[in-house]
Amino acid sequence: LLVLSRFTDVTDIVVGIVGVAIGAALMRRFAPLQQEAAPASAGLRPWHWLTMALVYAVILVGYFWLPYEITDDRELIRRRFQLILGILGASLYSVSEFRAITEILRKTLLFLPLGVLLTCAARPQEATPKVRWILLAGCVLFAACVGMLIELGQVLIIEHTPDTSDALLCTLGATAGIFITDRFLRHR
């Protein structure tokens, strides 16, 4: 209500409540009630985490490509492709500093769960530290590829401005998720 560049909507509250309810239902489904009562085979296997990470990556690509108004004008596509190679962060400041901060937070925070899911998938308990770091580097590389795929797809979508800095922000968000999850799992 107090920020002039925003609008108020009850939908945000309803969607937030639905998200919390879904998260609570998933935790109730997958987390054991008592640690000692859980059988040795309880919990999600790496391929479960990998499947969730791939599904989430597809959702991210679909989200960042909305609306799907694709152009087939070759000259326009060529000019838009050159925007990818432009100055880092130029598209972020095209409107205002507040919009730039919003976009930075949105892109990094939406990719943070991808890093969490990838880390849970690529962290076998019997792996040596070298193997673990190689797997985590592969996770960062996968997140960077998803970010670049989004930006390359946005070359064809007129509503978006393709920019390499967006892919970098996405990679940084996923890397933060990877780092936080790896640190949490190591101390656990």
Secondary structure as UniProt FT lines:
FT   TURN            4..5
FT   HELIX           10..30
FT   TURN            35..37
FT   TURN            40..41
FT   HELIX           46..64
FT   HELIX           74..84
FT   TURN            88..91
FT   HELIX           92..94
FT   HELIX           97..121
FT   TURN            125..126
FT   HELIX           129..154
FT   TURN            158..159
FT   HELIX           164..187
//
